[in-house]
Amino acid sequence: MKIQRKLLWLLVVTTCLTGIPQFTHATIQTTKPYQQMTLPERGAFVSEQARRLARQISGRDYQFTPAFEAEIQKAVEFYARRIGNNGGDQLGK
């Protein structure tokens, strides 16, 4: 179970920021880059994209726990900071 969650988490983080061009009609498209969103906008964006990706992968809806969504949010924040520092190929810098 932990391996499945980690794989799903990795997939969600990877695809959240790569900008998959297919959006459903229910998805709100934003014109702001992630780094310019407010904290509530970021939380809503990550939650929505995690659900969308899970639905695309499995064909059904998942109810993620708040703790799991917080883990996804932390990973996305880490990635956003990393790519925003002009040293995107250097982990953690």
C-alpha positions as CSV (number, residue, x, y, z in Angstrom):
1,M,0.0,0.0,0.0
2,K,2.8,2.4,0.8
3,I,4.5,1.8,-2.5
4,Q,1.3,2.5,-4.4
5,R,0.8,5.7,-2.5
6,K,4.4,6.8,-3.1
7,L,4.0,6.0,-6.8
8,L,0.8,7.9,-7.1
9,W,2.3,10.8,-5.2
10,L,5.3,10.9,-7.5
11,L,3.1,10.8,-10.5
12,V,0.9,13.5,-9.2
13,V,3.8,15.8,-8.4
14,T,5.5,15.1,-11.8
15,T,2.4,15.8,-13.8
16,C,1.0,18.7,-11.8
17,L,3.8,20.9,-13.0
18,T,4.4,19.6,-16.5
19,G,1.1,21.1,-17.7
20,I,-0.8,18.3,-19.3
21,P,-2.8,20.0,-22.0
22,Q,-6.0,18.0,-21.6
23,F,-8.3,19.6,-19.1
24,T,-11.8,18.6,-18.3
25,H,-14.6,21.1,-18.4
26,A,-14.8,21.1,-14.6
27,T,-11.2,22.2,-14.3
28,I,-10.6,25.8,-13.8
29,Q,-7.8,27.0,-16.0
30,T,-5.6,29.6,-14.5
31,T,-3.4,32.0,-16.3
32,K,-1.2,32.6,-13.3
33,P,2.0,30.6,-12.8
34,Y,2.0,28.5,-9.7
35,Q,4.5,30.7,-8.0
36,Q,2.2,33.7,-8.3
37,M,-0.9,32.0,-6.8
38,T,-2.0,32.8,-3.3
39,L,-1.8,30.0,-0.7
40,P,-5.5,29.2,-1.0
41,E,-5.2,29.1,-4.8
42,R,-2.2,26.8,-4.6
43,G,-4.0,24.5,-2.2
44,A,-7.1,24.3,-4.5
45,F,-4.9,23.8,-7.6
46,V,-3.0,20.9,-6.1
47,S,-6.1,19.3,-4.7
48,E,-7.9,19.6,-8.0
49,Q,-5.0,18.3,-10.1
50,A,-4.4,15.4,-7.7
51,R,-8.0,14.3,-8.1
52,R,-7.9,14.8,-11.9
53,L,-4.8,12.8,-12.3
54,A,-6.1,10.0,-10.0
55,R,-9.3,9.9,-12.1
56,Q,-7.3,9.7,-15.3
57,I,-5.0,7.0,-14.0
58,S,-7.7,4.7,-12.4
59,G,-10.9,5.8,-14.1
60,R,-12.6,6.5,-10.8
61,D,-12.6,9.2,-8.1
62,Y,-10.4,9.0,-5.0
63,Q,-10.9,10.8,-1.7
64,F,-7.5,11.8,-0.5
65,T,-6.9,12.5,3.1
66,P,-5.9,16.0,4.1
67,A,-2.6,14.6,5.3
68,F,-1.9,13.1,1.8
69,E,-2.9,16.3,0.1
70,A,-0.5,18.2,2.4
71,E,2.3,15.8,1.4
72,I,1.6,16.5,-2.3
73,Q,1.5,20.3,-1.5
74,K,4.9,20.1,0.2
75,A,6.4,18.3,-2.8
76,V,5.0,20.7,-5.3
77,E,6.2,23.7,-3.2
78,F,9.7,22.2,-3.0
79,Y,9.7,21.7,-6.7
80,A,8.4,25.2,-7.4
81,R,11.2,26.7,-5.2
82,R,13.8,24.5,-7.0
83,I,12.8,25.5,-10.5
84,G,12.5,29.2,-9.4
85,N,16.1,29.5,-8.2
86,N,17.8,29.3,-11.6
87,G,19.5,26.1,-10.5
88,G,16.8,23.7,-11.5
89,D,19.2,20.8,-12.0
90,Q,20.6,21.1,-8.4
91,L,18.5,19.3,-5.9
92,G,17.6,21.3,-2.8
93,K,19.5,24.4,-3.8
